[in-house]
Amino acid sequence: MAQLWGGRFTKATDQIVYDFNASINFDKKLFEQDVRGSRAHVTMLASVGVITDDEKNQILAGLDGIEADVKSGALQITSEYEDVHSFVEANLIDRIGDAGKKLHTGRSRNDQVALDMKLYTREQVNSTAKALEHLLNTILGIMEENIDTIMPGFTHLQKAQPITVAHHMGAYFEMFKRDVMRLAFINSSMYTCPLGSGALAGTTYPLDRDMTAKLLGFEIPTLNSMDGVSDRDYLIEFLSALCTIQMHLSRFSEEIIIWNSNEYRFIEIDDAFSTGSSIMPQKKNPDIAELVRGKTGRVYGALMSLLTTMKGIPLAYNKDMQEDKEMSFDAMKTVQDCIILFDGMLSTIKFNKDVMAKSARNGFTNATDAADYLVNKGVPFRDAHGIIGQIVLACIDKGIAIDDMSLEELRSYSEAFDEDIFDAISMETCVNKRLTVGAPGHDVMLDEIQLCKDFMKNIPEHFSFE
């Protein structure tokens, strides 16, 4: 058992206690961040004269060797070590001797792990934003291709008014756009570097914390050492953002599942993103969409776990905070996997345009426009509403749409109807005369798509995409 703190103890830790306390099996994910932080730390220590340049160079060379061997598989991170920090330091001492024992000067595992987690989270924020950028481009492409693809819009899962596929997809573009904006805020808020906070009260060594912060890509050091080691707000904010992303993916997945059903047939999911049944040969199941929807619960669980862990912790560091990692790592990977897989599924979906248009026409989605037509002819709205309601009732009995009625039949309900009614309630007219900002009309959608393109151009300036 490789430990960094044995001097005060007179007997070995019980193996069960050691295993329960150890974090190596999950915090090994922070290996690269730990090495990066150590490089910055020893570079700073040499600059202020706490260690010599020769010792700095020995340590940096040792860290380079350890990193190369881990990446090649020549060196394994095993449960022999308590955590990733002890793994790096123990191997460094084995390789370079006494100089390696100076790596931890002016540093605690408390500020070390605070740094590692912040660096890792920052990288994950950026990679999640990159995945969302790709998904937004996919959605934008569908919008451009389907500006005039008529479909029914729904409220209460009932057909309401005619819209277009572009308009419907635009709603999800706005959702994921807000997600990117949330990530940009979280990314910008992680500008303080906790390294140098020590265990909780700083250190007596003359550390140049500003230098360390700059070397690690931060703007300034944290301004309170107790907060520096115990802050996980940024992680809670990121998990909250991940929950919202996953909620949006789940809503979208629910619609994909509905649209893919035999009753709707609005879309066909590509074979590469579907599975079959072991017993029913006719089945083509939307498993990816269902799994994305199902995995939302585990992402929510990570946020609630961390909020619950943090709610009763006094200042400063407590071992409870070791629980910030496993479920957070899982949530980060889950959401990125879901975005990538959903993006792939969405980009290969085939829209059954004729089925969608027919569904809109046969669902009385033009009833509101028919009532508006009567209002424009001088009929009071409440009367117009009642007249169209009676017409819809008659159409349901006959199994026809409103525009299947003859002018003579329509005039039996109101003399205000004239030949222009049929153009007024065509699906194309119903959609394209809606020209207020945010509506589905053709010209408005062109403007909206341009605004979406402008947003996409500005995404990279908020992140560090590789």
C-alpha positions in Angstrom: 0.0 0.0 0.0 1.7 3.2 -1.3 0.8 6.0 1.1 2.1 9.5 1.6 1.2 10.0 5.2 2.7 7.1 7.3 4.9 9.0 9.6 2.4 9.8 12.3 1.0 6.2 12.4 2.5 3.2 14.4 0.6 0.4 12.6 -0.7 -0.3 9.2 -4.2 0.7 8.0 -6.7 -2.2 8.1 -7.0 -3.5 4.5 -10.8 -3.0 4.5 -10.3 0.6 5.7 -7.6 1.2 3.1 -9.8 -0.1 0.3 -12.8 1.9 1.5 -10.7 5.0 1.7 -8.8 4.6 -1.6 -9.9 6.4 -4.7 -7.3 5.1 -7.2 -9.9 3.0 -9.1 -11.7 6.2 -10.3 -9.5 9.2 -9.7 -6.9 7.6 -12.1 -9.0 9.4 -14.7 -7.3 12.6 -13.4 -3.8 11.3 -14.2 -3.1 13.8 -17.0 -4.4 16.7 -15.1 -2.3 15.7 -12.0 0.9 15.5 -14.1 0.0 18.9 -15.7 -0.5 20.5 -12.3 2.7 19.0 -11.0 4.7 20.4 -14.0 3.3 23.9 -13.3 4.0 23.6 -9.6 7.6 22.6 -9.9 8.3 25.2 -12.6 7.0 27.8 -10.2 8.9 26.4 -7.2 12.1 26.7 -9.2 11.3 30.3 -10.3 10.9 31.4 -6.6 14.0 29.5 -5.5 12.3 26.8 -3.4 14.0 24.1 -5.5 16.9 24.4 -7.9 16.7 24.4 -11.7 18.5 21.0 -11.7 15.9 19.5 -9.4 13.1 21.0 -11.5 14.6 19.5 -14.6 14.9 16.1 -13.0 11.3 16.2 -11.8 10.0 17.4 -15.2 11.9 14.6 -17.0 10.6 12.1 -14.5 7.0 13.2 -15.0 7.5 13.0 -18.8 8.7 9.5 -18.5 5.8 8.4 -16.2 3.3 10.0 -18.5 4.8 8.3 -21.6 4.9 4.9 -19.9 1.3 5.2 -18.7 0.1 6.2 -22.2 2.1 3.3 -23.8 0.8 0.8 -21.3 4.3 0.1 -20.0 3.2 1.4 -16.6 -0.2 0.5 -15.1 -2.1 2.6 -12.5 -3.1 -0.1 -10.0 -4.8 -0.3 -6.7 -1.4 -0.7 -5.0 -1.6 3.1 -4.7 -4.2 5.0 -2.6 -4.9 7.6 -5.2 -3.6 9.0 -8.4 -1.5 11.6 -6.5 0.4 8.9 -4.6 0.9 6.9 -7.8 2.6 9.8 -9.5 4.8 10.8 -6.6 5.8 7.3 -5.6 6.8 6.5 -9.2 8.7 9.8 -9.5 10.7 9.1 -6.3 11.5 5.5 -7.5 12.8 6.9 -10.8 14.7 10.0 -9.8 15.3 9.6 -6.1 15.5 12.5 -3.6 14.6 15.2 -6.1 11.2 13.5 -6.5 10.6 14.0 -2.8 10.5 17.8 -3.3 7.5 17.6 -5.8 5.0 18.1 -3.0 6.7 21.1 -1.4 4.1 23.8 -0.7 1.2 21.7 -1.8 -1.5 19.5 -0.3 -3.6 16.8 -1.8 -6.5 19.1 -1.0 -5.5 21.8 -3.4 -4.0 19.2 -5.7 -7.3 17.3 -6.2 -9.2 20.6 -6.4 -7.0 21.6 -9.3 -7.2 18.2 -11.0 -11.0 18.1 -10.8 -11.3 21.7 -12.1 -9.0 21.1 -15.0 -10.8 17.9 -15.9 -14.2 19.6 -15.6 -13.1 22.4 -17.8 -12.0 20.0 -20.5 -15.3 18.2 -20.3 -17.2 21.4 -20.6 -15.3 22.1 -23.8 -15.8 18.7 -25.3 -19.5 18.7 -24.4 -19.9 22.0 -26.1 -18.1 20.7 -29.2 -20.5 17.7 -29.4 -23.4 20.1 -29.1 -22.0 22.3 -31.8 -22.0 19.3 -34.1 -25.6 18.4 -33.2 -26.7 22.0 -33.8 -25.2 21.9 -37.2 -27.1 18.7 -37.9 -30.4 20.3 -36.8 -29.6 23.5 -38.8 -29.1 21.3 -41.9 -32.5 19.7 -41.4 -34.1 23.1 -41.0 -32.6 24.4 -44.3 -33.8 21.3 -46.1 -37.4 21.4 -44.7 -38.5 25.0 -44.7 -41.6 24.1 -46.7 -42.2 20.6 -45.3 -45.6 20.7 -43.8 -46.4 18.8 -40.6 -48.9 19.1 -37.8 -48.0 21.0 -34.6 -49.3 19.5 -31.4 -50.5 20.6 -28.0 -51.6 18.0 -25.5 -50.3 15.5 -28.1 -53.3 16.5 -30.2 -53.0 18.1 -33.6 -53.3 21.8 -33.2 -52.0 24.0 -36.1 -49.9 23.3 -39.2 -46.2 24.1 -39.0 -43.1 22.9 -40.8 -40.3 20.5 -40.0 -38.0 23.4 -40.0 -40.1 25.2 -37.4 -40.2 22.1 -35.2 -36.5 21.5 -35.5 -35.9 25.2 -34.8 -37.4 24.7 -31.3 -34.8 22.1 -30.5 -32.1 24.4 -32.0 -33.1 27.0 -29.4 -33.0 24.5 -26.6 -29.5 23.3 -27.4 -28.4 26.8 -28.2 -29.3 27.7 -24.6 -27.3 24.7 -23.4 -24.2 25.9 -25.3 -24.7 29.4 -23.7 -24.9 27.8 -20.2 -21.7 25.9 -20.9 -20.0 29.1 -22.1 -20.9 30.8 -18.8 -19.6 27.8 -16.8 -16.4 27.8 -18.8 -15.9 31.5 -18.2 -16.6 31.1 -14.5 -13.8 28.6 -13.9 -11.1 31.3 -14.1 -9.5 30.9 -10.6 -6.8 28.4 -9.8 -6.9 26.6 -6.5 -3.3 25.3 -6.5 -1.3 26.9 -3.8 -4.2 27.0 -1.3 -2.5 24.2 0.6 -4.6 22.1 2.9 -6.7 25.1 3.8 -4.5 27.9 5.1 -2.0 28.5 2.3 1.7 27.9 3.0 4.8 29.6 4.4 6.7 29.0 1.1 7.0 32.1 -1.1 4.7 30.6 -3.9 4.0 32.7 -7.0 0.3 31.7 -7.3 -0.2 34.1 -10.2 2.5 32.3 -12.2 1.0 28.9 -11.4 -2.5 30.1 -12.5 -1.2 31.5 -15.8 0.8 28.3 -16.5 -2.4 26.3 -16.1 -4.6 28.6 -18.2 -6.4 30.3 -15.4 -6.7 34.1 -15.0 -6.0 34.4 -11.3 -5.5 32.3 -8.2 -8.4 31.6 -5.8 -8.7 34.5 -3.3 -9.5 32.4 -0.3 -7.6 29.2 0.5 -10.4 27.6 2.4 -12.8 28.1 -0.5 -10.1 27.1 -2.9 -10.0 23.5 -1.5 -13.7 23.1 -0.8 -15.4 24.7 -3.8 -17.3 22.4 -6.1 -19.9 24.9 -7.3 -18.5 24.8 -10.8 -19.0 21.0 -10.9 -22.6 21.3 -9.5 -23.3 24.0 -12.2 -21.9 21.7 -14.9 -23.9 18.7 -13.7 -27.0 20.9 -13.7 -26.3 21.9 -17.3 -25.8 18.3 -18.2 -29.2 17.5 -16.7 -30.8 20.1 -18.8 -29.0 18.9 -22.0 -30.1 15.4 -21.2 -33.7 16.6 -20.6 -33.7 18.2 -24.0 -32.3 15.0 -25.6 -34.9 13.0 -23.8 -37.8 15.2 -25.0 -36.5 15.0 -28.6 -36.1 11.2 -28.2 -39.7 10.9 -27.1 -40.8 12.6 -30.2 -38.6 10.5 -32.4 -40.1 7.4 -30.8 -43.6 8.6 -31.3 -42.9 9.7 -34.9 -41.3 6.4 -35.6 -44.4 4.4 -34.5 -46.7 2.6 -36.9 -49.5 5.0 -36.0 -47.5 8.1 -37.0 -45.0 7.0 -39.6 -43.6 10.5 -39.8 -40.0 9.3 -40.0 -37.9 6.2 -40.6 -34.9 5.6 -38.5 -31.9 4.3 -40.3 -31.1 0.6 -39.8 -27.7 1.5 -38.3 -29.5 3.2 -35.4 -32.2 0.6 -34.9 -32.5 -3.0 -33.6 -34.8 -5.9 -34.1 -36.7 -8.3 -31.9 -35.5 -11.8 -30.9 -39.0 -13.1 -31.4 -41.0 -10.7 -33.7 -39.3 -10.5 -37.1 -41.3 -7.4 -38.2 -39.9 -5.2 -35.5 -37.6 -2.2 -36.0 -37.1 -0.7 -32.6 -35.8 2.9 -31.8 -33.4 1.6 -29.2 -31.0 4.5 -29.3 -33.8 7.1 -28.7 -35.1 4.9 -25.9 -31.7 4.5 -24.3 -31.1 8.3 -24.5 -34.4 8.8 -22.8 -33.7 6.2 -20.2 -30.2 7.4 -19.3 -31.6 10.8 -18.3 -32.3 9.4 -14.8 -28.7 8.5 -14.1 -27.5 12.0 -15.0 -30.1 13.5 -12.7 -28.9 11.2 -10.0 -25.3 12.5 -10.3 -26.5 16.1 -9.6 -28.6 15.1 -6.7 -25.8 13.0 -5.3 -23.3 15.8 -5.3 -25.8 18.4 -4.0 -26.7 16.0 -1.1 -23.0 15.3 -0.4 -22.1 19.0 -0.3 -25.1 20.3 1.7 -23.7 19.5 5.2 -20.0 19.8 4.7 -18.3 22.4 7.0 -15.2 24.3 5.8 -12.7 23.3 4.6 -11.9 19.9 2.9 -13.6 16.8 4.1 -13.3 13.2 2.8 -17.0 13.3 1.8 -15.8 15.4 -1.2 -14.1 12.3 -2.7 -17.7 11.4 -3.7 -17.7 14.2 -6.2 -16.0 12.0 -8.8 -17.5 8.6 -9.7 -21.0 9.8 -10.6 -19.8 13.0 -12.1 -17.4 11.1 -14.4 -20.3 8.8 -15.4 -22.7 11.7 -16.1 -20.1 13.5 -18.2 -19.4 10.5 -20.3 -23.1 9.5 -20.5 -24.2 12.9 -21.8 -21.4 13.1 -24.4 -22.2 9.6 -25.6 -25.9 10.5 -25.8 -25.3 13.7 -27.8 -23.0 11.9 -30.3 -25.3 8.9 -30.8 -28.4 11.0 -31.0 -26.7 13.3 -33.5 -25.8 10.2 -35.7 -29.4 8.9 -35.5 -30.9 12.3 -36.3 -28.6 12.9 -39.3 -29.7 9.7 -41.0 -33.4 9.9 -40.3 -35.7 9.9 -43.4 -38.8 12.2 -43.1 -41.9 10.9 -44.7 -43.1 14.3 -46.0 -46.3 13.1 -47.7 -47.4 11.3 -44.5 -46.7 14.4 -42.4 -48.6 16.7 -44.8 -51.6 14.4 -44.9 -51.6 14.2 -41.2 -51.7 18.0 -40.9 -54.5 18.2 -43.4 -56.6 15.5 -41.9 -56.2 16.7 -38.3 -58.2 20.0 -38.7 -55.0 21.9 -38.0 -56.5 24.7 -40.3 -59.5 25.2 -38.0 -58.1 28.2 -36.4 -57.4 29.8 -39.8 -60.9 29.0 -40.9 -62.2 30.9 -37.8 -59.8 33.8 -38.5 -61.2 33.8 -42.1 -64.7 34.4 -40.8 -63.5 37.1 -38.4 -61.9 38.9 -41.3 -65.3 38.7 -43.1 -66.9 40.5 -40.2 -68.1 37.6 -38.0 -67.4 38.0 -34.3 -64.7 35.7 -33.1 -66.8 33.8 -30.6 -69.5 33.2 -33.3 -66.8 32.1 -35.8 -65.3 29.7 -33.2 -68.7 28.1 -32.8 -69.4 27.9 -36.5 -66.0 26.2 -37.2 -66.6 23.8 -34.3 -69.9 22.7 -35.9 -68.1 22.2 -39.2 -65.4 20.1 -37.6 -68.1 18.0 -35.9 -69.7 17.4 -39.3 -66.4 16.5 -40.9 -65.6 14.0 -38.2 -69.0 12.3 -38.9 -68.2 12.2 -42.7 -64.5 11.3 -42.3 -63.4 14.3 -44.3 -61.3 17.5 -43.9 -62.7 21.0 -43.8 -61.4 21.8 -47.3 -63.1 18.6 -48.6 -66.4 20.4 -48.1 -68.0 22.2 -51.0 -68.6 25.9 -50.8 -72.3 25.2 -50.7 -71.9 23.0 -47.6 -69.8 25.6 -45.9 -72.2 28.4 -46.7 -74.9 26.4 -45.0 -73.1 27.2 -41.8 -72.3 30.8 -42.7 -73.0 33.1 -45.6 -69.6 34.7 -45.0 -67.8 31.9 -46.8 -66.7 32.6 -50.3 -64.5 31.0 -53.0 -61.3 32.4 -51.3 -61.9 30.1 -48.3 -60.1 27.2 -49.9 -56.9 29.2 -50.5 -57.2 30.7 -47.0 -57.2 27.4 -45.3 -54.7 25.5 -47.5 -51.8 24.2 -45.4 -49.3 26.3 -47.3 -51.3 29.5 -46.6 -51.9 28.6 -43.0 -48.1 28.3 -42.5 -46.8 31.1 -44.7 -49.1 33.9 -43.6 -47.6 33.5 -40.1 -44.8 36.0 -40.4 -44.3 37.3 -36.8 -40.8 36.7 -35.3 -40.6 33.0 -34.3 -43.5 31.8 -36.5 -43.2 29.1 -39.2 -43.7 31.2 -42.3 -41.2 30.7 -45.1 -39.7 34.2 -45.0 -39.5 34.3 -41.2 -37.8 30.9 -41.2 -35.1 32.1 -43.7 -34.4 35.0 -41.2 -34.3 32.6 -38.3 -31.9 30.2 -40.1 -29.6 33.1 -40.8 -29.6 34.0 -37.1 -28.8 30.4 -36.3 -25.9 30.4 -38.6 -24.6 33.6 -37.0 -24.8 32.0 -33.6 -22.8 29.0 -34.8 -20.0 31.2 -36.1 -19.6 32.7 -32.6 -19.5 29.4 -30.6 -15.7 28.7 -30.8 -14.8 32.0 -29.2 -16.3 30.9 -25.9 -14.4 27.5 -25.7 -11.0 25.9 -26.3 -11.9 23.4 -29.1 -9.0 21.2 -30.1 
